Amino acid sequence: MWGSRSIRRSTGIDSQIHGEYHWRTVGANGLWLAEPLDGADTLVIFLFALLHDSMRENDGRDPQHGPRAAVFAGELHAEGLLPVTPPQLELLQHACHEHTNGFISTDPTVGACWDADRLDLPRVWITPDPALLSTARAHEALPEHRRVPDWETLYAAATGTTSSGASSAAETGFEIK
């Protein structure tokens, strides 16, 4: 599991609905969605997957979990735990803050983030509304029978590094076990 003190601050990691497995699924979805997109920032998409539901207080109605996740991203950045530029942080915070508000986005990064989350709605027996999908690829079927990767593999895919684990722990402050 996670060895990082920052991730242990998450209120949602153990949720069976909105927890760590969902976050990894969103990461895999987001990276798949980003493949054909020009200008999609895969590091921001990876961090969105990790943080977007991390501050949920429950698995029911929690309309402020996105804004809390945006604040949490800012706190982690201030502590030097998120390796992002100020524009990337702004994009990440926007994507987290607004991800439950039913918007679509023409920004390739934000669109991939929101679509990645919506494509995992079938886990709670909800079919994603095609009108709320921002990217063309989100309208395609997800690859069948895919394994949800571990965080190390997702980080390597997002950053173009090897999945040895050394760069992910060193660069993000997240220890993956």
C-alpha positions in Angstrom: 0.0 0.0 0.0 1.1 3.6 0.3 4.0 4.5 2.6 3.7 8.3 2.1 2.5 10.4 4.9 0.7 12.7 2.5 -1.5 9.9 1.0 -2.4 8.7 4.5 -4.0 12.2 4.9 -6.6 11.1 2.3 -10.0 10.6 3.7 -11.1 8.4 0.8 -8.3 5.8 0.2 -10.1 2.9 1.8 -13.4 3.4 0.0 -14.6 0.4 -1.9 -16.4 2.7 -4.4 -14.2 5.9 -4.6 -10.9 4.6 -3.2 -7.6 3.5 -4.5 -8.7 1.0 -7.0 -11.0 3.6 -8.6 -8.2 6.1 -8.6 -5.9 3.6 -10.5 -8.8 2.9 -13.0 -9.2 6.6 -13.6 -5.5 6.8 -14.2 -5.5 4.0 -16.7 -8.6 5.5 -18.4 -7.0 9.0 -18.5 -3.7 7.8 -20.0 -5.6 5.8 -22.6 -7.8 8.9 -23.5 -4.7 11.1 -23.7 -2.9 8.9 -26.3 -4.4 10.6 -29.4 -4.8 14.1 -27.9 -2.4 16.9 -28.8 -1.4 18.9 -25.7 -2.7 16.6 -23.0 -0.5 16.7 -19.9 -0.2 13.1 -18.7 1.4 14.1 -15.4 -1.6 16.2 -14.6 -3.9 13.4 -15.6 -2.0 11.0 -13.4 -2.2 13.4 -10.4 -5.9 14.0 -11.0 -6.5 10.2 -10.9 -4.6 10.1 -7.6 -6.3 13.1 -6.0 -9.7 13.7 -7.4 -11.6 11.6 -4.9 -9.0 11.5 -2.2 -10.8 13.9 0.1 -14.3 12.3 0.0 -16.0 12.2 3.4 -18.4 9.4 2.3 -19.4 7.4 -0.7 -22.8 9.2 -1.0 -23.5 12.8 -1.7 -20.4 14.9 -1.0 -20.5 17.9 -3.3 -17.4 19.5 -1.7 -15.0 16.6 -2.2 -13.7 18.1 -5.5 -12.9 21.5 -4.0 -11.3 19.8 -1.0 -9.1 17.7 -3.4 -8.1 20.9 -5.1 -7.0 22.4 -1.8 -5.2 19.2 -1.0 -3.3 19.4 -4.3 -2.2 22.9 -3.3 -1.1 21.8 0.1 1.0 18.9 -1.4 2.5 21.3 -3.9 3.4 23.8 -1.1 5.1 20.9 0.7 7.2 20.1 -2.4 5.4 16.8 -2.9 3.9 17.5 -6.4 6.5 17.9 -9.2 4.4 20.4 -11.2 4.8 23.9 -12.5 2.3 26.6 -11.4 0.3 26.3 -14.7 0.1 22.5 -14.2 -1.0 23.0 -10.6 -3.7 25.4 -11.7 -5.0 22.9 -14.3 -4.9 20.1 -11.7 -6.8 22.1 -9.2 -9.4 23.2 -11.7 -9.9 19.6 -12.9 -10.3 18.4 -9.3 -12.5 21.3 -8.2 -15.0 21.0 -11.0 -15.0 17.2 -11.8 -18.4 16.6 -10.3 -20.2 19.6 -11.8 -21.3 18.0 -15.1 -19.2 20.2 -17.3 -17.3 19.3 -20.5 -14.0 20.9 -21.5 -12.2 21.7 -24.7 -8.9 21.6 -22.8 -7.4 18.2 -23.7 -6.0 17.6 -20.2 -9.2 18.6 -18.3 -11.4 16.7 -20.8 -9.3 13.5 -20.4 -9.5 13.9 -16.6 -13.2 14.3 -16.4 -13.9 11.6 -19.0 -11.5 9.2 -17.3 -13.6 9.5 -14.1 -16.9 9.2 -16.0 -15.8 6.1 -17.9 -15.6 4.3 -14.5 -19.3 5.1 -13.6 -20.4 1.6 -14.6 -18.8 0.4 -11.4 -21.8 1.9 -9.6 -24.3 0.9 -12.3 -24.4 4.3 -14.0 -24.0 4.6 -17.8 -21.9 7.7 -18.7 -24.0 10.3 -20.5 -22.4 10.8 -24.0 -23.3 14.5 -23.9 -21.0 14.9 -20.9 -17.9 13.4 -22.5 -15.3 15.8 -23.7 -13.0 13.7 -25.8 -13.7 11.8 -29.0 -12.0 8.7 -27.7 -14.3 8.5 -24.7 -17.1 7.6 -27.1 -15.2 4.5 -28.1 -15.4 1.3 -26.1 -12.7 0.9 -23.5 -10.2 -1.9 -24.2 -11.7 -5.2 -23.1 -10.2 -7.3 -20.3 -7.5 -4.9 -19.3 -5.8 -5.2 -16.0 -5.7 -2.0 -13.9 -2.1 -1.2 -13.6 -0.3 -0.5 -10.3 0.8 3.1 -9.4 4.4 2.5 -10.5 3.3 1.5 -14.0 0.8 4.4 -14.3 3.5 6.9 -13.1 6.0 5.4 -15.6 3.4 5.8 -18.4 2.5 9.3 -17.4 6.1 10.5 -17.2 7.8 8.4 -19.8 10.2 6.9 -17.2 11.0 3.4 -16.4 8.8 1.6 -13.8 11.7 0.8 -11.5 10.1 2.8 -8.7 13.2 5.0 -8.1 12.0 8.0 -10.0 8.4 7.9 -8.8 9.3 7.9 -5.1 12.2 10.4 -5.6 10.2 12.8 -7.7 6.8 12.7 -6.2 7.4 11.9 -2.5 5.0 8.9 -2.9 6.5 5.6 -1.9 4.8 2.8 -3.8 4.8 -0.6 -2.0 
